[in-house]
Structures are given as structure tokens and as C-alpha cells.
């Protein structure tokens, strides 16, 4: 996995979105973590929040 690019964005609900070479990482304010593939949009990893 490659490190996130410098252009991370934060959504209105506080979600942090980081784009890597092959994935998109969503970190939600409650601690939920979702990693999706940029190639096909499928969820690669998901950890529930608090």
C-alpha cells in the first residue's frame, strides 16, 4: 500500500478522505475506517466505529 497523497479532504460530517495509488481511505469521526479499491470500488477493509 502506498502512503496517502497530500491532498486529503474532509467532508461536512468530519469524514477524512485520503487517496492512495490504489485505494481510497475513509476515516469517520466515530472511528469507522473504510478502505475501497480505486480500480473497482469494492470495499477492501472495514472496521466499525465506536
N, CA, C and O atoms as CSV, one atom per row, in Angstrom:
chain,resi,resn,atom,element,x,y,z
A,1,UNK,N,N,0.852,-1.174,0.000
A,1,UNK,CA,C,0.000,0.000,0.000
A,1,UNK,C,C,0.895,1.234,0.000
A,1,UNK,O,O,1.898,1.293,0.711
A,2,UNK,N,N,0.522,2.191,-0.789
A,2,UNK,CA,C,1.271,3.439,-0.879
A,2,UNK,C,C,0.724,4.442,0.135
A,2,UNK,O,O,-0.443,4.347,0.517
A,3,UNK,N,N,1.540,5.400,0.578
A,3,UNK,CA,C,1.064,6.393,1.541
A,3,UNK,C,C,0.031,7.330,0.903
A,3,UNK,O,O,0.034,7.506,-0.315
A,4,UNK,N,N,-0.851,7.932,1.707
A,4,UNK,CA,C,-1.839,8.876,1.170
A,4,UNK,C,C,-1.167,10.080,0.525
A,4,UNK,O,O,-0.070,10.483,0.913
A,5,UNK,N,N,-1.838,10.637,-0.453
A,5,UNK,CA,C,-1.358,11.855,-1.103
A,5,UNK,C,C,-1.613,13.048,-0.189
A,5,UNK,O,O,-2.389,12.961,0.763
A,6,UNK,N,N,-0.969,14.132,-0.483
A,6,UNK,CA,C,-1.061,15.314,0.377
A,6,UNK,C,C,-2.410,16.019,0.287
A,6,UNK,O,O,-2.702,16.871,1.126
A,7,UNK,N,N,-3.235,15.694,-0.696
A,7,UNK,CA,C,-4.495,16.409,-0.893
A,7,UNK,C,C,-5.684,15.716,-0.219
A,7,UNK,O,O,-6.733,15.536,-0.837
A,8,UNK,N,N,-5.518,15.331,1.038
A,8,UNK,CA,C,-6.617,14.730,1.802
A,8,UNK,C,C,-7.737,15.754,1.939
A,8,UNK,O,O,-7.479,16.954,2.027
A,9,UNK,N,N,-8.973,15.284,1.957
A,9,UNK,CA,C,-10.107,16.186,2.110
A,9,UNK,C,C,-10.926,15.784,3.322
A,9,UNK,O,O,-10.880,14.637,3.767
A,10,UNK,N,N,-11.672,16.736,3.847
A,10,UNK,CA,C,-12.536,16.475,4.997
A,10,UNK,C,C,-13.962,16.847,4.591
A,10,UNK,O,O,-14.223,17.960,4.135
A,11,UNK,N,N,-14.882,15.888,4.768
A,11,UNK,CA,C,-16.280,16.110,4.420
A,11,UNK,C,C,-16.998,16.961,5.453
A,11,UNK,O,O,-16.462,17.252,6.522
A,12,UNK,N,N,-18.218,17.353,5.117
A,12,UNK,CA,C,-19.025,18.172,6.028
A,12,UNK,C,C,-19.313,17.459,7.340
A,12,UNK,O,O,-19.461,18.102,8.380
A,13,UNK,N,N,-19.395,16.124,7.295
A,13,UNK,CA,C,-19.677,15.360,8.510
A,13,UNK,C,C,-18.411,15.017,9.289
A,13,UNK,O,O,-18.479,14.301,10.288
A,14,UNK,N,N,-17.256,15.518,8.848
A,14,UNK,CA,C,-15.997,15.280,9.546
A,14,UNK,C,C,-15.216,14.096,9.027
A,14,UNK,O,O,-14.152,13.781,9.560
A,15,UNK,N,N,-15.720,13.426,7.991
A,15,UNK,CA,C,-15.031,12.279,7.414
A,15,UNK,C,C,-13.767,12.746,6.689
A,15,UNK,O,O,-13.804,13.676,5.883
A,16,UNK,N,N,-12.658,12.085,6.989
A,16,UNK,CA,C,-11.393,12.368,6.320
A,16,UNK,C,C,-11.249,11.390,5.160
A,16,UNK,O,O,-11.377,10.180,5.350
A,17,UNK,N,N,-10.984,11.906,3.955
A,17,UNK,CA,C,-10.840,11.071,2.764
A,17,UNK,C,C,-9.412,11.222,2.257
A,17,UNK,O,O,-8.980,12.321,1.911
A,18,UNK,N,N,-8.685,10.112,2.216
A,18,UNK,CA,C,-7.309,10.099,1.727
A,18,UNK,C,C,-7.231,9.161,0.536
A,18,UNK,O,O,-7.735,8.039,0.584
A,19,UNK,N,N,-6.595,9.628,-0.535
A,19,UNK,CA,C,-6.468,8.837,-1.750
A,19,UNK,C,C,-5.030,8.343,-1.869
A,19,UNK,O,O,-4.086,9.125,-1.753
A,20,UNK,N,N,-4.869,7.039,-2.101
A,20,UNK,CA,C,-3.556,6.464,-2.355
A,20,UNK,C,C,-3.513,6.014,-3.809
A,20,UNK,O,O,-4.464,6.247,-4.556
A,21,UNK,N,N,-2.440,5.381,-4.213
A,21,UNK,CA,C,-2.304,4.944,-5.599
A,21,UNK,C,C,-3.427,3.990,-6.002
A,21,UNK,O,O,-3.950,4.090,-7.112
A,22,UNK,N,N,-3.803,3.070,-5.119
A,22,UNK,CA,C,-4.797,2.071,-5.480
A,22,UNK,C,C,-6.042,2.047,-4.632
A,22,UNK,O,O,-6.962,1.278,-4.910
A,23,UNK,N,N,-6.097,2.890,-3.578
A,23,UNK,CA,C,-7.219,2.830,-2.651
A,23,UNK,C,C,-7.713,4.217,-2.254
A,23,UNK,O,O,-7.021,5.220,-2.427
A,24,UNK,N,N,-8.924,4.240,-1.721
A,24,UNK,CA,C,-9.464,5.443,-1.101
A,24,UNK,C,C,-9.773,5.066,0.345
A,24,UNK,O,O,-10.440,4.063,0.599
A,25,UNK,N,N,-9.289,5.868,1.288
A,25,UNK,CA,C,-9.441,5.580,2.712
A,25,UNK,C,C,-10.389,6.609,3.318
A,25,UNK,O,O,-10.159,7.814,3.220
A,26,UNK,N,N,-11.454,6.120,3.945
A,26,UNK,CA,C,-12.425,6.976,4.617
A,26,UNK,C,C,-12.302,6.747,6.118
A,26,UNK,O,O,-12.474,5.623,6.591
A,27,UNK,N,N,-12.007,7.801,6.868
A,27,UNK,CA,C,-11.927,7.734,8.318
A,27,UNK,C,C,-13.034,8.619,8.869
A,27,UNK,O,O,-13.006,9.837,8.696
A,28,UNK,N,N,-14.005,8.009,9.531
A,28,UNK,CA,C,-15.159,8.756,10.026
A,28,UNK,C,C,-14.916,9.231,11.458
A,28,UNK,O,O,-14.079,8.671,12.166
A,29,UNK,N,N,-15.648,10.260,11.885
A,29,UNK,CA,C,-15.438,10.826,13.225
A,29,UNK,C,C,-15.636,9.823,14.359
A,29,UNK,O,O,-15.035,9.972,15.422
A,30,UNK,N,N,-16.475,8.800,14.147
A,30,UNK,CA,C,-16.716,7.819,15.216
A,30,UNK,C,C,-15.656,6.719,15.238
A,30,UNK,O,O,-15.751,5.787,16.037
A,31,UNK,N,N,-14.642,6.818,14.366
A,31,UNK,CA,C,-13.555,5.851,14.341
A,31,UNK,C,C,-13.710,4.781,13.278
A,31,UNK,O,O,-12.811,3.957,13.107
A,32,UNK,N,N,-14.829,4.769,12.556
A,32,UNK,CA,C,-15.012,3.784,11.491
A,32,UNK,C,C,-13.988,4.028,10.396
A,32,UNK,O,O,-13.711,5.170,10.029
A,33,UNK,N,N,-13.430,2.942,9.880
A,33,UNK,CA,C,-12.416,3.018,8.839
A,33,UNK,C,C,-12.867,2.150,7.675
A,33,UNK,O,O,-13.174,0.971,7.855
A,34,UNK,N,N,-12.907,2.735,6.480
A,34,UNK,CA,C,-13.303,2.002,5.280
A,34,UNK,C,C,-12.244,2.249,4.214
A,34,UNK,O,O,-11.896,3.393,3.924
A,35,UNK,N,N,-11.739,1.172,3.637
A,35,UNK,CA,C,-10.777,1.274,2.544
A,35,UNK,C,C,-11.411,0.622,1.324
A,35,UNK,O,O,-11.807,-0.543,1.369
A,36,UNK,N,N,-11.505,1.383,0.229
A,36,UNK,CA,C,-12.078,0.857,-1.005
A,36,UNK,C,C,-11.035,0.878,-2.118
A,36,UNK,O,O,-10.101,1.680,-2.106
A,37,UNK,N,N,-11.214,-0.009,-3.063
A,37,UNK,CA,C,-10.327,-0.084,-4.219
A,37,UNK,C,C,-10.701,0.991,-5.223
A,37,UNK,O,O,-11.883,1.177,-5.510
A,38,UNK,N,N,-9.725,1.699,-5.761
A,38,UNK,CA,C,-9.992,2.680,-6.811
A,38,UNK,C,C,-10.287,1.974,-8.129
A,38,UNK,O,O,-10.940,2.545,-9.003
A,39,UNK,N,N,-9.824,0.763,-8.279
A,39,UNK,CA,C,-9.986,0.026,-9.528
A,39,UNK,C,C,-11.446,-0.377,-9.761
A,39,UNK,O,O,-11.982,-0.183,-10.852
A,40,UNK,N,N,-12.091,-0.943,-8.717
A,40,UNK,CA,C,-13.448,-1.448,-8.910
A,40,UNK,C,C,-14.456,-0.945,-7.881
A,40,UNK,O,O,-15.636,-1.287,-7.966
A,41,UNK,N,N,-14.024,-0.148,-6.919
A,41,UNK,CA,C,-14.924,0.422,-5.926
A,41,UNK,C,C,-15.325,-0.516,-4.806
A,41,UNK,O,O,-16.092,-0.123,-3.927
A,42,UNK,N,N,-14.832,-1.738,-4.809
A,42,UNK,CA,C,-15.182,-2.703,-3.777
A,42,UNK,C,C,-14.477,-2.370,-2.462
A,42,UNK,O,O,-13.367,-1.838,-2.456
A,43,UNK,N,N,-15.139,-2.691,-1.355
A,43,UNK,CA,C,-14.560,-2.484,-0.032
A,43,UNK,C,C,-13.480,-3.534,0.202
A,43,UNK,O,O,-13.724,-4.736,0.102
A,44,UNK,N,N,-12.272,-3.046,0.516
A,44,UNK,CA,C,-11.132,-3.931,0.782
A,44,UNK,C,C,-11.057,-4.220,2.269
A,44,UNK,O,O,-10.703,-5.330,2.668
A,45,UNK,N,N,-11.386,-3.232,3.093
A,45,UNK,CA,C,-11.289,-3.378,4.553
A,45,UNK,C,C,-12.312,-2.457,5.184
A,45,UNK,O,O,-12.529,-1.340,4.712
A,46,UNK,N,N,-12.945,-2.927,6.257
A,46,UNK,CA,C,-13.868,-2.075,7.008
A,46,UNK,C,C,-13.778,-2.442,8.481
A,46,UNK,O,O,-13.889,-3.607,8.862
A,47,UNK,N,N,-13.574,-1.412,9.301
A,47,UNK,CA,C,-13.548,-1.569,10.748
A,47,UNK,C,C,-14.634,-0.691,11.328
A,47,UNK,O,O,-14.650,0.512,11.068
A,48,UNK,N,N,-15.551,-1.259,12.112
A,48,UNK,CA,C,-16.632,-0.448,12.673
A,48,UNK,C,C,-16.125,0.580,13.685
A,48,UNK,O,O,-15.085,0.400,14.318
A,49,UNK,N,N,-16.878,1.641,13.812
A,49,UNK,CA,C,-16.538,2.682,14.774
A,49,UNK,C,C,-17.118,2.399,16.150
A,49,UNK,O,O,-17.665,1.325,16.402
A,50,UNK,N,N,-16.991,3.365,17.022
A,50,UNK,CA,C,-17.452,3.204,18.403
A,50,UNK,C,C,-18.959,3.224,18.505
A,50,UNK,O,O,-19.505,3.100,19.601
